Amino acid sequence: MQKHEAVREQDAGSEREAVRERDVVILGTGPAGLTAAIYAARANLAPLVLDGRQPGGQLTITSEVENYPGFPEAVTGPDLMDRFRAQAERFGATFESGTLTGADLSMRPFLLTIEDGEPVVTRTLIIATGATAKYLGLPSEQALQGAGVSACATCDGFFFRGKEIAVIGGGDTAMEEATYLTRFATKVTIIHRREGFRASKAMLDKAQQNEKIQWLLNTRVLECLGVEERKLRGLRLEDARDGRQWELPVEGLFLAIGHEPNTAPFRGQLDMNDVGYLRVQEPSTRTNVAGVFACGDAADHIYRQAITAAGTGCRAAIDAERFLEAEGR
């Protein structure tokens, strides 16, 4: 198999080439990446797993996970990811700190460049880099993630039974999540910085007909209150028209202003939608480049759950194993 010129030049006359060439490299250590690592390791593929910028993925900022099968008394997000990782290590997966900065998928083995690390070449690549929820960028908002501030109604709505909460956004996701949250909350206030909405008429009508939903339009969030107590107790708001400020007591804040898939290094090489979610050849996890597979939230803009991500991670590892087997590994 032909090698990249850069790799041949760098590794000539050294033992590094043998160490840095892999059958499988997995990018990301959330539920998708770690499940792929478990399955690939059990198939004796000795996968190399790169942690990425957020080791453990989005679950590391989730205080309790109550909807993952096998944990009837709940489990913290970090603990769940630690268990995934230990299981993968038990079967022989190797973990390495580092973030992908570039990928040349024009020929195999693929060449990966890593921030503050040596390059890696790999016969197959599993992309499980996830997606990052968009936040407002407020320091107080970041400080209260997992303590009243969330970006996933399906994940955390259950914790806000009998409470008053707020949802920020004006698109279909905001309408859908606000409607869903009325199953638990006594009142849901939708906060939107403009008068008009991007949401479809059907979704907007459904939310407007829900008696538990109230509306604050032309309104901006300036601060999340409760940092000292480490528990959200309200929001400091501002009228976008006249600058008037006031406080809104709430115990939960859900951001519904979108997600950004962590797929930038693959732009121009892999098929993706206009937002950046990778396209796969259903029902497999194959991308348009042979030997590259995508799983988890990097390819899923619909479900975005730990259990669905884990399922696609399993599929990606099996797809990679069968791909290598077909090549005579």
Secondary structure, 3 states (H helix, E strand, C coil): CCCCHHHHHHHCCCCHHHHHEEEEEEECCCHHHHHHHHHHHHCCCCCEEECCCCCCHHHHHCCCECCCCCCCCCECHHHHHHHHHHHHHHCCCEEECCCEEEEECCCCCEEEEECCCCCEEEEEEEECCCEEECCCCCHHHHHCECCCEECCHHHHHHHHCCCEEEEECCCHHHHHHHHHHCCCCCEEEEECCCCCCCCCHHHHHHHHCCCCEEEECCEEEEEEECCCCCCCCEEEEEECCCCCEEEECCCEEEECCCEEECCHHHCCCCCECCCCCECCCCCCCECCCCCEEECHHHCCCCCCCHHHHHHHHHHHHHHHHHHHHHCCC
